[in-house]
Amino acid sequence: MATLRSPRLRISLETPNEDEYLEIDVQTDNRDLIQWDAVRARKGWPSTQEAPMLWTTFIAWHAAHRVGGPVPESFDEFRALCVQVIGIDREGQPITGVTAADEADVDPTLPVHEPVLS
């Protein structure tokens, strides 16, 4: 099976018991990203770069909703309950800092751009 490069996310939703959160892990895919593009344009929301948490929360909700997860029907209801969305790896561990995949993309032999002094 192909490995998707779109974010895998863990959602934490508020529950009636203030000491507990409902955690849902989702694999986002192209369908969630396309839906973000369509809704963002229609609603005039900021870009992904300007509002990264809005983007992350939306694609997490859409992925959970798409697969029938126990999430509210509307995004507005979902974001009112959503206390956290974090990236996770394939094993379900939180992604923090630089990952091995990020390190693999670094090539220390590439030349550094030197500024031109006049």
N, CA, C and O atoms as CSV, one atom per row, in Angstrom:
chain,resi,resn,atom,element,x,y,z
A,1,MET,N,N,0.840,-1.180,0.000
A,1,MET,CA,C,0.000,0.000,0.000
A,1,MET,C,C,0.885,1.243,0.000
A,1,MET,O,O,1.921,1.278,0.665
A,2,ALA,N,N,0.478,2.238,-0.734
A,2,ALA,CA,C,1.242,3.483,-0.839
A,2,ALA,C,C,1.212,4.245,0.480
A,2,ALA,O,O,0.224,4.209,1.214
A,3,THR,N,N,2.302,4.928,0.762
A,3,THR,CA,C,2.372,5.788,1.935
A,3,THR,C,C,1.945,7.185,1.527
A,3,THR,O,O,2.537,7.791,0.633
A,4,LEU,N,N,0.915,7.692,2.187
A,4,LEU,CA,C,0.443,9.039,1.885
A,4,LEU,C,C,1.343,10.058,2.557
A,4,LEU,O,O,1.798,9.857,3.683
A,5,ARG,N,N,1.596,11.155,1.855
A,5,ARG,CA,C,2.441,12.214,2.394
A,5,ARG,C,C,1.633,13.323,3.063
A,5,ARG,O,O,2.206,14.227,3.671
A,6,SER,N,N,0.311,13.258,2.955
A,6,SER,CA,C,-0.520,14.253,3.625
A,6,SER,C,C,-0.500,13.976,5.135
A,6,SER,O,O,-0.235,12.851,5.561
A,7,PRO,N,N,-0.782,15.006,5.938
A,7,PRO,CA,C,-0.616,14.870,7.388
A,7,PRO,C,C,-1.485,13.792,8.027
A,7,PRO,O,O,-2.648,13.602,7.671
A,8,ARG,N,N,-0.881,13.100,8.977
A,8,ARG,CA,C,-1.606,12.196,9.875
A,8,ARG,C,C,-1.743,12.988,11.169
A,8,ARG,O,O,-0.755,13.515,11.681
A,9,LEU,N,N,-2.960,13.076,11.700
A,9,LEU,CA,C,-3.227,13.994,12.806
A,9,LEU,C,C,-3.955,13.316,13.956
A,9,LEU,O,O,-4.730,12.380,13.758
A,10,ARG,N,N,-3.690,13.807,15.161
A,10,ARG,CA,C,-4.433,13.385,16.354
A,10,ARG,C,C,-5.266,14.576,16.820
A,10,ARG,O,O,-4.750,15.663,17.079
A,11,ILE,N,N,-6.560,14.335,16.915
A,11,ILE,CA,C,-7.528,15.345,17.349
A,11,ILE,C,C,-7.855,15.082,18.813
A,11,ILE,O,O,-8.066,13.935,19.207
A,12,SER,N,N,-7.897,16.139,19.623
A,12,SER,CA,C,-8.370,16.038,21.010
A,12,SER,C,C,-9.598,16.925,21.146
A,12,SER,O,O,-9.537,18.139,20.948
A,13,LEU,N,N,-10.724,16.283,21.492
A,13,LEU,CA,C,-11.986,16.997,21.632
A,13,LEU,C,C,-12.403,17.045,23.096
A,13,LEU,O,O,-12.239,16.077,23.839
A,14,GLU,N,N,-12.943,18.189,23.491
A,14,GLU,CA,C,-13.468,18.373,24.827
A,14,GLU,C,C,-14.650,17.426,25.031
A,14,GLU,O,O,-15.437,17.200,24.112
A,15,THR,N,N,-14.768,16.876,26.236
A,15,THR,CA,C,-15.899,16.018,26.593
A,15,THR,C,C,-16.594,16.620,27.813
A,15,THR,O,O,-16.065,17.546,28.427
A,16,PRO,N,N,-17.765,16.111,28.168
A,16,PRO,CA,C,-18.437,16.624,29.365
A,16,PRO,C,C,-17.608,16.457,30.639
A,16,PRO,O,O,-17.744,17.249,31.572
A,17,ASN,N,N,-16.753,15.437,30.687
A,17,ASN,CA,C,-15.866,15.235,31.838
A,17,ASN,C,C,-14.626,16.096,31.613
A,17,ASN,O,O,-13.825,15.796,30.728
A,18,GLU,N,N,-14.457,17.145,32.389
A,18,GLU,CA,C,-13.381,18.103,32.134
A,18,GLU,C,C,-11.982,17.529,32.277
A,18,GLU,O,O,-11.017,18.182,31.879
A,19,ASP,N,N,-11.838,16.338,32.829
A,19,ASP,CA,C,-10.517,15.723,32.962
A,19,ASP,C,C,-10.194,14.769,31.818
A,19,ASP,O,O,-9.115,14.177,31.804
A,20,GLU,N,N,-11.106,14.608,30.858
A,20,GLU,CA,C,-10.907,13.658,29.767
A,20,GLU,C,C,-11.140,14.323,28.414
A,20,GLU,O,O,-11.954,15.235,28.273
A,21,TYR,N,N,-10.398,13.833,27.430
A,21,TYR,CA,C,-10.562,14.284,26.050
A,21,TYR,C,C,-10.781,13.068,25.169
A,21,TYR,O,O,-10.222,11.999,25.413
A,22,LEU,N,N,-11.596,13.243,24.150
A,22,LEU,CA,C,-11.780,12.204,23.143
A,22,LEU,C,C,-10.678,12.390,22.120
A,22,LEU,O,O,-10.578,13.450,21.503
A,23,GLU,N,N,-9.841,11.364,21.930
A,23,GLU,CA,C,-8.756,11.446,20.946
A,23,GLU,C,C,-9.107,10.605,19.733
A,23,GLU,O,O,-9.531,9.456,19.853
A,24,ILE,N,N,-8.921,11.199,18.564
A,24,ILE,CA,C,-9.201,10.529,17.296
A,24,ILE,C,C,-7.993,10.727,16.397
A,24,ILE,O,O,-7.557,11.859,16.189
A,25,ASP,N,N,-7.446,9.642,15.861
A,25,ASP,CA,C,-6.351,9.725,14.895
A,25,ASP,C,C,-6.921,9.608,13.489
A,25,ASP,O,O,-7.747,8.736,13.214
A,26,VAL,N,N,-6.475,10.491,12.602
A,26,VAL,CA,C,-6.960,10.476,11.223
A,26,VAL,C,C,-5.801,10.616,10.247
A,26,VAL,O,O,-4.799,11.272,10.533
A,27,GLN,N,N,-5.962,9.986,9.095
A,27,GLN,CA,C,-5.044,10.162,7.981
A,27,GLN,C,C,-5.742,11.068,6.986
A,27,GLN,O,O,-6.759,10.692,6.403
A,28,THR,N,N,-5.194,12.268,6.791
A,28,THR,CA,C,-5.776,13.158,5.789
A,28,THR,C,C,-5.332,12.693,4.408
A,28,THR,O,O,-4.359,11.952,4.267
A,29,ASP,N,N,-6.058,13.139,3.404
A,29,ASP,CA,C,-5.653,12.816,2.037
A,29,ASP,C,C,-6.079,13.948,1.108
A,29,ASP,O,O,-6.550,14.992,1.561
A,30,ASN,N,N,-5.915,13.737,-0.157
A,30,ASN,CA,C,-6.183,14.770,-1.151
A,30,ASN,C,C,-7.599,15.313,-1.069
A,30,ASN,O,O,-7.815,16.501,-1.307
A,31,ARG,N,N,-8.566,14.470,-0.738
A,31,ARG,CA,C,-9.955,14.913,-0.646
A,31,ARG,C,C,-10.127,15.996,0.418
A,31,ARG,O,O,-10.891,16.942,0.227
A,32,ASP,N,N,-9.422,15.855,1.530
A,32,ASP,CA,C,-9.509,16.842,2.612
A,32,ASP,C,C,-8.835,18.149,2.213
A,32,ASP,O,O,-9.322,19.233,2.535
A,33,LEU,N,N,-7.716,18.037,1.512
A,33,LEU,CA,C,-6.984,19.229,1.074
A,33,LEU,C,C,-7.763,20.000,0.013
A,33,LEU,O,O,-7.770,21.231,0.016
A,34,ILE,N,N,-8.422,19.272,-0.897
A,34,ILE,CA,C,-9.250,19.924,-1.917
A,34,ILE,C,C,-10.443,20.616,-1.258
A,34,ILE,O,O,-10.806,21.730,-1.636
A,35,GLN,N,N,-11.042,19.960,-0.283
A,35,GLN,CA,C,-12.181,20.575,0.401
A,35,GLN,C,C,-11.758,21.857,1.112
A,35,GLN,O,O,-12.503,22.837,1.123
A,36,TRP,N,N,-10.549,21.852,1.711
A,36,TRP,CA,C,-10.024,23.079,2.324
A,36,TRP,C,C,-9.934,24.190,1.276
A,36,TRP,O,O,-10.387,25.310,1.515
A,37,ASP,N,N,-9.351,23.881,0.119
A,37,ASP,CA,C,-9.217,24.892,-0.933
A,37,ASP,C,C,-10.576,25.470,-1.324
A,37,ASP,O,O,-10.715,26.685,-1.471
A,38,ALA,N,N,-11.567,24.615,-1.490
A,38,ALA,CA,C,-12.890,25.061,-1.922
A,38,ALA,C,C,-13.579,25.909,-0.853
A,38,ALA,O,O,-14.121,26.971,-1.159
A,39,VAL,N,N,-13.560,25.449,0.393
A,39,VAL,CA,C,-14.231,26.177,1.472
A,39,VAL,C,C,-13.504,27.475,1.775
A,39,VAL,O,O,-14.145,28.503,1.995
A,40,ARG,N,N,-12.185,27.448,1.790
A,40,ARG,CA,C,-11.392,28.655,2.065
A,40,ARG,C,C,-11.725,29.752,1.054
A,40,ARG,O,O,-11.922,30.908,1.429
A,41,ALA,N,N,-11.786,29.389,-0.213
A,41,ALA,CA,C,-12.092,30.373,-1.257
A,41,ALA,C,C,-13.511,30.916,-1.101
A,41,ALA,O,O,-13.739,32.120,-1.219
A,42,ARG,N,N,-14.454,30.026,-0.837
A,42,ARG,CA,C,-15.857,30.430,-0.706
A,42,ARG,C,C,-16.092,31.330,0.505
A,42,ARG,O,O,-16.880,32.272,0.436
A,43,LYS,N,N,-15.408,31.040,1.613
A,43,LYS,CA,C,-15.614,31.804,2.848
A,43,LYS,C,C,-14.653,32.980,2.997
A,43,LYS,O,O,-14.802,33.783,3.918
A,44,GLY,N,N,-13.669,33.091,2.105
A,44,GLY,CA,C,-12.704,34.179,2.216
A,44,GLY,C,C,-11.753,34.018,3.389
A,44,GLY,O,O,-11.270,35.008,3.938
A,45,TRP,N,N,-11.481,32.778,3.776
A,45,TRP,CA,C,-10.563,32.519,4.887
A,45,TRP,C,C,-9.132,32.834,4.467
A,45,TRP,O,O,-8.826,32.864,3.275
A,46,PRO,N,N,-8.249,33.072,5.447
A,46,PRO,CA,C,-6.840,33.326,5.121
A,46,PRO,C,C,-6.180,32.075,4.535
A,46,PRO,O,O,-6.714,30.969,4.618
A,47,SER,N,N,-5.004,32.285,3.942
A,47,SER,CA,C,-4.259,31.165,3.344
A,47,SER,C,C,-3.733,30.225,4.423
A,47,SER,O,O,-3.731,30.552,5.610
A,48,THR,N,N,-3.298,29.074,3.991
A,48,THR,CA,C,-2.708,28.095,4.897
A,48,THR,C,C,-1.525,28.697,5.650
A,48,THR,O,O,-1.362,28.450,6.844
A,49,GLN,N,N,-0.706,29.477,4.968
A,49,GLN,CA,C,0.463,30.085,5.600
A,49,GLN,C,C,0.059,31.137,6.627
A,49,GLN,O,O,0.738,31.306,7.640
A,50,GLU,N,N,-1.036,31.841,6.375
A,50,GLU,CA,C,-1.489,32.885,7.295
A,50,GLU,C,C,-2.247,32.317,8.496
A,50,GLU,O,O,-2.265,32.939,9.558
A,51,ALA,N,N,-2.865,31.162,8.347
A,51,ALA,CA,C,-3.665,30.559,9.416
A,51,ALA,C,C,-3.436,29.050,9.455
A,51,ALA,O,O,-4.348,28.279,9.157
A,52,PRO,N,N,-2.227,28.621,9.820
A,52,PRO,CA,C,-1.922,27.188,9.775
A,52,PRO,C,C,-2.769,26.331,10.707
A,52,PRO,O,O,-3.054,25.177,10.387
A,53,MET,N,N,-3.176,26.868,11.848
A,53,MET,CA,C,-3.994,26.061,12.751
A,53,MET,C,C,-5.430,25.934,12.243
A,53,MET,O,O,-6.069,24.905,12.464
A,54,LEU,N,N,-5.942,26.948,11.575
A,54,LEU,CA,C,-7.263,26.832,10.965
A,54,LEU,C,C,-7.227,25.745,9.898
A,54,LEU,O,O,-8.124,24.905,9.829
A,55,TRP,N,N,-6.186,25.763,9.065
A,55,TRP,CA,C,-6.020,24.749,8.024
A,55,TRP,C,C,-5.934,23.350,8.635
A,55,TRP,O,O,-6.626,22.431,8.194
A,56,THR,N,N,-5.085,23.192,9.648
A,56,THR,CA,C,-4.884,21.880,10.275
A,56,THR,C,C,-6.172,21.385,10.912
A,56,THR,O,O,-6.535,20.218,10.770
A,57,THR,N,N,-6.858,22.275,11.613
A,57,THR,CA,C,-8.104,21.896,12.279
A,57,THR,C,C,-9.166,21.519,11.254
A,57,THR,O,O,-9.909,20.558,11.453
A,58,PHE,N,N,-9.243,22.269,10.161
A,58,PHE,CA,C,-10.233,21.968,9.131
A,58,PHE,C,C,-9.967,20.618,8.475
A,58,PHE,O,O,-10.883,19.806,8.347
A,59,ILE,N,N,-8.731,20.365,8.058
A,59,ILE,CA,C,-8.477,19.092,7.374
A,59,ILE,C,C,-8.619,17.916,8.332
A,59,ILE,O,O,-8.995,16.823,7.908
A,60,ALA,N,N,-8.323,18.120,9.628
A,60,ALA,CA,C,-8.540,17.068,10.628
A,60,ALA,C,C,-10.032,16.761,10.736
A,60,ALA,O,O,-10.437,15.599,10.712
A,61,TRP,N,N,-10.852,17.818,10.856
A,61,TRP,CA,C,-12.304,17.627,10.938
A,61,TRP,C,C,-12.829,16.940,9.675
A,61,TRP,O,O,-13.612,15.994,9.756
A,62,HIS,N,N,-12.397,17.421,8.519
A,62,HIS,CA,C,-12.925,16.855,7.280
A,62,HIS,C,C,-12.559,15.374,7.153
A,62,HIS,O,O,-13.387,14.563,6.737
A,63,ALA,N,N,-11.333,15.024,7.507
A,63,ALA,CA,C,-10.918,13.620,7.431
A,63,ALA,C,C,-11.731,12.764,8.397
A,63,ALA,O,O,-12.194,11.685,8.027
A,64,ALA,N,N,-11.908,13.232,9.628
A,64,ALA,CA,C,-12.683,12.473,10.615
A,64,ALA,C,C,-14.143,12.357,10.178
A,64,ALA,O,O,-14.748,11.292,10.301
A,65,HIS,N,N,-14.694,13.433,9.678
A,65,HIS,CA,C,-16.081,13.440,9.212
A,65,HIS,C,C,-16.231,12.518,8.004
A,65,HIS,O,O,-17.211,11.779,7.904
A,66,ARG,N,N,-15.278,12.558,7.099
A,66,ARG,CA,C,-15.324,11.748,5.868
A,66,ARG,C,C,-15.375,10.260,6.181
A,66,ARG,O,O,-16.073,9.508,5.502
A,67,VAL,N,N,-14.635,9.825,7.211
A,67,VAL,CA,C,-14.585,8.389,7.539
A,67,VAL,C,C,-15.617,7.987,8.590
A,67,VAL,O,O,-15.621,6.849,9.058
A,68,GLY,N,N,-16.498,8.929,8.962
A,68,GLY,CA,C,-17.565,8.589,9.905
A,68,GLY,C,C,-17.151,8.630,11.360
A,68,GLY,O,O,-17.759,7.968,12.201
A,69,GLY,N,N,-16.122,9.400,11.664
A,69,GLY,CA,C,-15.677,9.516,13.049
A,69,GLY,C,C,-16.700,10.215,13.929
A,69,GLY,O,O,-17.608,10.882,13.432
A,70,PRO,N,N,-16.551,10.061,15.225
A,70,PRO,CA,C,-17.514,10.680,16.151
A,70,PRO,C,C,-17.240,12.174,16.337
A,70,PRO,O,O,-16.829,12.615,17.410
A,71,VAL,N,N,-17.475,12.936,15.277
A,71,VAL,CA,C,-17.241,14.377,15.324
A,71,VAL,C,C,-18.525,15.104,14.948
A,71,VAL,O,O,-19.377,14.540,14.261
A,72,PRO,N,N,-18.672,16.361,15.394
A,72,PRO,CA,C,-19.861,17.121,15.020
A,72,PRO,C,C,-20.003,17.241,13.512
A,72,PRO,O,O,-19.023,17.179,12.768
A,73,GLU,N,N,-21.239,17.413,13.082
A,73,GLU,CA,C,-21.558,17.522,11.662
A,73,GLU,C,C,-20.949,18.772,11.035
A,73,GLU,O,O,-20.472,18.728,9.901
A,74,SER,N,N,-20.962,19.886,11.766
A,74,SER,CA,C,-20.460,21.133,11.192
A,74,SER,C,C,-19.057,21.449,11.715
A,74,SER,O,O,-18.693,21.091,12.835
A,75,PHE,N,N,-18.289,22.127,10.872
A,75,PHE,CA,C,-16.944,22.536,11.267
A,75,PHE,C,C,-16.988,23.517,12.429
A,75,PHE,O,O,-16.142,23.447,13.320
A,76,ASP,N,N,-17.951,24.425,12.441
A,76,ASP,CA,C,-18.047,25.398,13.537
A,76,ASP,C,C,-18.260,24.704,14.882
A,76,ASP,O,O,-17.650,25.089,15.879
A,77,GLU,N,N,-19.122,23.685,14.917
A,77,GLU,CA,C,-19.323,22.924,16.154
A,77,GLU,C,C,-18.038,22.188,16.542
A,77,GLU,O,O,-17.664,22.146,17.714
A,78,PHE,N,N,-17.374,21.615,15.546
A,78,PHE,CA,C,-16.140,20.871,15.792
A,78,PHE,C,C,-15.068,21.771,16.393
A,78,PHE,O,O,-14.451,21.414,17.396
A,79,ARG,N,N,-14.842,22.931,15.792
A,79,ARG,CA,C,-13.761,23.781,16.286
A,79,ARG,C,C,-14.055,24.346,17.660
A,79,ARG,O,O,-13.128,24.731,18.373
A,80,ALA,N,N,-15.328,24.408,18.054
A,80,ALA,CA,C,-15.677,24.838,19.401
A,80,ALA,C,C,-15.284,23.782,20.444
A,80,ALA,O,O,-15.025,24.117,21.600
A,81,LEU,N,N,-15.241,22.516,20.037
A,81,LEU,CA,C,-14.876,21.423,20.942
A,81,LEU,C,C,-13.413,20.998,20.822
A,81,LEU,O,O,-12.881,20.347,21.721
A,82,CYS,N,N,-12.769,21.359,19.728
A,82,CYS,CA,C,-11.417,20.890,19.434
A,82,CYS,C,C,-10.391,21.687,20.246
A,82,CYS,O,O,-10.204,22.884,20.028
A,83,VAL,N,N,-9.735,21.008,21.180
A,83,VAL,CA,C,-8.751,21.690,22.029
A,83,VAL,C,C,-7.326,21.527,21.508
A,83,VAL,O,O,-6.432,22.273,21.907
A,84,GLN,N,N,-7.108,20.548,20.609
A,84,GLN,CA,C,-5.750,20.333,20.101
A,84,GLN,C,C,-5.782,19.468,18.848
A,84,GLN,O,O,-6.574,18.533,18.738
A,85,VAL,N,N,-4.906,19.800,17.911
A,85,VAL,CA,C,-4.636,18.952,16.752
A,85,VAL,C,C,-3.121,18.911,16.605
A,85,VAL,O,O,-2.475,19.950,16.472
A,86,ILE,N,N,-2.558,17.706,16.630
A,86,ILE,CA,C,-1.104,17.569,16.486
A,86,ILE,C,C,-0.792,16.564,15.389
A,86,ILE,O,O,-1.592,15.673,15.104
A,87,GLY,N,N,0.377,16.716,14.775
A,87,GLY,CA,C,0.843,15.747,13.797
A,87,GLY,C,C,1.377,14.513,14.501
A,87,GLY,O,O,2.021,14.604,15.546
A,88,ILE,N,N,1.099,13.361,13.916
A,88,ILE,CA,C,1.616,12.101,14.451
A,88,ILE,C,C,2.273,11.307,13.329
A,88,ILE,O,O,1.974,11.502,12.151
A,89,ASP,N,N,3.175,10.406,13.721
A,89,ASP,CA,C,3.820,9.558,12.719
A,89,ASP,C,C,2.982,8.299,12.506
A,89,ASP,O,O,1.913,8.153,13.098
A,90,ARG,N,N,3.466,7.395,11.664
A,90,ARG,CA,C,2.713,6.174,11.328
A,90,ARG,C,C,2.460,5.282,12.524
A,90,ARG,O,O,1.512,4.497,12.527
A,91,GLU,N,N,3.317,5.397,13.558
A,91,GLU,CA,C,3.150,4.600,14.761
A,91,GLU,C,C,2.273,5.295,15.799
A,91,GLU,O,O,2.030,4.756,16.879
A,92,GLY,N,N,1.798,6.500,15.465
A,92,GLY,CA,C,0.937,7.238,16.374
A,92,GLY,C,C,1.675,8.089,17.388
A,92,GLY,O,O,1.078,8.583,18.344
A,93,GLN,N,N,2.978,8.262,17.181
A,93,GLN,CA,C,3.762,9.091,18.097
A,93,GLN,C,C,3.735,10.541,17.630
A,93,GLN,O,O,3.827,10.812,16.433
A,94,PRO,N,N,3.607,11.484,18.585
A,94,PRO,CA,C,3.601,12.899,18.197
A,94,PRO,C,C,4.879,13.280,17.463
A,94,PRO,O,O,5.971,12.824,17.805
A,95,ILE,N,N,4.722,14.119,16.455
A,95,ILE,CA,C,5.862,14.616,15.690
A,95,ILE,C,C,6.295,15.929,16.321
A,95,ILE,O,O,5.516,16.877,16.420
A,96,THR,N,N,7.543,15.966,16.742
A,96,THR,CA,C,8.084,17.197,17.326
A,96,THR,C,C,9.444,17.466,16.718
A,96,THR,O,O,10.205,16.536,16.453
A,97,GLY,N,N,9.754,18.727,16.496
A,97,GLY,CA,C,11.067,19.092,15.978
A,97,GLY,C,C,11.309,18.535,14.594
A,97,GLY,O,O,10.376,18.361,13.809
A,98,VAL,N,N,12.557,18.258,14.299
A,98,VAL,CA,C,12.968,17.748,12.998
A,98,VAL,C,C,12.816,16.238,12.986
A,98,VAL,O,O,13.294,15.551,13.888
A,99,THR,N,N,12.145,15.721,11.956
A,99,THR,CA,C,11.980,14.279,11.828
A,99,THR,C,C,13.077,13.712,10.938
A,99,THR,O,O,13.796,14.456,10.271
A,100,ALA,N,N,13.196,12.418,10.934
A,100,ALA,CA,C,14.203,11.762,10.097
A,100,ALA,C,C,13.976,12.090,8.627
A,100,ALA,O,O,14.935,12.257,7.873
A,101,ALA,N,N,12.705,12.184,8.215
A,101,ALA,CA,C,12.414,12.525,6.815
A,101,ALA,C,C,12.921,13.919,6.487
A,101,ALA,O,O,13.443,14.155,5.398
A,102,ASP,N,N,12.768,14.845,7.429
A,102,ASP,CA,C,13.275,16.200,7.203
A,102,ASP,C,C,14.789,16.183,7.073
A,102,ASP,O,O,15.354,16.854,6.210
A,103,GLU,N,N,15.438,15.414,7.931
A,103,GLU,CA,C,16.903,15.347,7.899
A,103,GLU,C,C,17.395,14.749,6.595
A,103,GLU,O,O,18.452,15.140,6.099
A,104,ALA,N,N,16.644,13.801,6.027
A,104,ALA,CA,C,17.058,13.157,4.781
A,104,ALA,C,C,17.047,14.131,3.614
A,104,ALA,O,O,17.779,13.952,2.641
A,105,ASP,N,N,16.211,15.168,3.714
A,105,ASP,CA,C,16.115,16.136,2.633
A,105,ASP,C,C,17.211,17.195,2.680
A,105,ASP,O,O,17.327,18.000,1.756
A,106,VAL,N,N,18.007,17.206,3.731
A,106,VAL,CA,C,19.062,18.201,3.866
A,106,VAL,C,C,20.318,17.692,3.187
A,106,VAL,O,O,20.759,16.573,3.452
A,107,ASP,N,N,20.892,18.494,2.323
A,107,ASP,CA,C,22.129,18.130,1.638
A,107,ASP,C,C,23.200,19.142,2.030
A,107,ASP,O,O,23.204,20.261,1.516
A,108,PRO,N,N,24.117,18.766,2.938
A,108,PRO,CA,C,25.121,19.718,3.399
A,108,PRO,C,C,26.144,20.098,2.330
A,108,PRO,O,O,26.955,21.000,2.541
A,109,THR,N,N,26.111,19.418,1.189
A,109,THR,CA,C,27.083,19.742,0.138
A,109,THR,C,C,26.592,20.830,-0.800
A,109,THR,O,O,27.346,21.291,-1.656
A,110,LEU,N,N,25.320,21.254,-0.651
A,110,LEU,CA,C,24.822,22.311,-1.521
A,110,LEU,C,C,25.535,23.614,-1.204
A,110,LEU,O,O,25.798,23.907,-0.038
A,111,PRO,N,N,25.853,24.405,-2.235
A,111,PRO,CA,C,26.532,25.678,-1.984
A,111,PRO,C,C,25.630,26.671,-1.277
A,111,PRO,O,O,24.416,26.684,-1.479
A,112,VAL,N,N,26.232,27.493,-0.454
A,112,VAL,CA,C,25.510,28.527,0.263
A,112,VAL,C,C,25.515,29.785,-0.592
A,112,VAL,O,O,26.531,30.135,-1.191
A,113,HIS,N,N,24.370,30.466,-0.644
A,113,HIS,CA,C,24.277,31.700,-1.387
A,113,HIS,C,C,25.049,32.778,-0.638
A,113,HIS,O,O,24.770,33.042,0.531
A,114,GLU,N,N,25.991,33.385,-1.286
A,114,GLU,CA,C,26.779,34.459,-0.688
A,114,GLU,C,C,26.234,35.795,-1.166
A,114,GLU,O,O,26.035,35.971,-2.368
A,115,PRO,N,N,25.985,36.738,-0.272
A,115,PRO,CA,C,25.494,38.042,-0.703
A,115,PRO,C,C,26.570,38.795,-1.491
A,115,PRO,O,O,27.766,38.655,-1.235
A,116,VAL,N,N,26.121,39.577,-2.434
A,116,VAL,CA,C,27.037,40.388,-3.244
A,116,VAL,C,C,27.214,41.730,-2.563
A,116,VAL,O,O,26.240,42.441,-2.316
A,117,LEU,N,N,28.447,42.075,-2.261
A,117,LEU,CA,C,28.723,43.354,-1.612
A,117,LEU,C,C,29.167,44.346,-2.670
A,117,LEU,O,O,30.010,44.033,-3.510
A,118,SER,N,N,28.598,45.542,-2.629
A,118,SER,CA,C,29.003,46.521,-3.621
A,118,SER,C,C,29.885,47.594,-3.015
A,118,SER,O,O,30.319,48.506,-3.719
